[in-house]
């Protein structure tokens, strides 16, 4: 989740019809590789949308960017379901409950379609789960928690969410929380990690939960990478190289620290991150919504009526029209990552269902991975290297983190 959830539901309807007409046609070689390769997407915001508006994602759900038929058409095998809670929900004390409800929604999906979906708890289970007993290919659904708000200040909750399937945690989202500072908020409560945040990372290492430094401040990312005894990931971060003053995108220095520790940077498809013009708008939005949420928190504490968040977001959207961002923008990001870090440290974390439909042309939903593959092939990447980017790297890192937990 990168943008405001209320606008997400509204905007999604407006882009679905145009998505495929604009996409460049992927050739047969790209489609064949999409089918054969293990594709792992580390960030899809479907669970939050399920709570906003129910849909059966085992069938065609055209108002979403993730559903089973399109995942299969795109060759997607492992789709990390984002268990996202906002800074506002954390402040309101509802983050834990909302996280549980989102996990319930993913469990309901797998229960309704056991032949099509399964929750993935370990990279070792990919091969045994990826095809159902009747031969139906499954889309596997590991859980990634975006914002550590739901663990409150209680390591037993961290263990509880691990038991429910959470396998990465993005330490913070749009504001400082009990664990870490955010890249978006002016407030730097901890100058990086909190004392509790340091305990959280040690416990995540012990359990085998991946530490995700997307969204956090530079200081928090640096401290988390230094503190972790195993590789860390950035589950959905573009490169700041292209957006110099945008802290949400990862600096070359921090990306190199991730790679040196054996981790991986997962490139998103959202216009707001891969397009410098949109990145400037995003940065301004998160400052504005952070101030809005702070005002509402004060109002709530004072027993006053709250300002309307939907109206705020609608006014923002009206003042900031959507930009057209070519697929090339994502390929350029991947190129930069590969040149900087090497082929073993770059992957993909789309942010589908999390950016209000504001995605690069040709990468509008989970059926579009062949377009990305065709673009990489056109740039001269070998199929072996493309397989690493599509999922091989992430699965290697996850296995290392799991092995670290066993030690
Ligand atoms: Zn996000």
Boltz pocket constraint, residues with backbone or C-beta under 6 A from the ligand:
constraints:
  - pocket:
      binder: B
      contacts: [[A, 1], [A, 2], [A, 146], [A, 215], [A, 236]]
      max_distance: 6.0
